[in-house]
Structures are given as C-alpha cells and as structure tokens.
Amino acid sequence: MESMSILARWLVITGLGLVALGGLLWLVSRIPGLENLPGTIRIEGKGFTCIFPLLVSIVLSLLLTIALNIIGRLLNK
C-alpha cells in the first residue's frame, strides 16, 4: 500500500502544478497587445482564430534553458 500513497502524492503534486500553470497562462493571456508582437502567426478562418506566437516561444525556450542550466549547475556543486 506504500506505493499507492506515493502515486497519490505525485498525482496531487502534478495536479497542483497544472492548476498553477493554467492560472499563470490565464493571467498572461489578459495582457493587452500580446497577440500583436512581431513573429506572431495569426490564422483566421470562418468561426475560428489560431494565434501562434513563434518568436515569443523561441525566446521563452531560450530563457528557460538558461535558467534550468544555471539551477542544475548550482545543485550539482
């Protein structure tokens, strides 16, 4: 039964992480002008709109990679 409690703990932690990530995305989506940044691909059709922030995704990926590398190096010391 010990493995079930570990699994339950990880599911709760993952769920809380997803809730936090969803809340953060919800707050960021309310920033005006975010969809008009350079490098944003916008596809509009009848009844739908798809916005893909290509440049923002690349910059965010670079920043997170640098931050995680720094954290990893600090933890390995």
Sequence and secondary structure as in RCSB ss.txt:
>XXXX:A:sequence
MESMSILARWLVITGLGLVALGGLLWLVSRIPGLENLPGTIRIEGKGFTCIFPLLVSIVLSLLLTIALNIIGRLL
NK
>XXXX:A:secstr
 HHHHHHHHHHHHHHHHHHHHHHHHHHHHTSTTGGGSTTEEEEEETTEEEEEEHHHHHHHHHHHHHHHHHHHHHH
T 
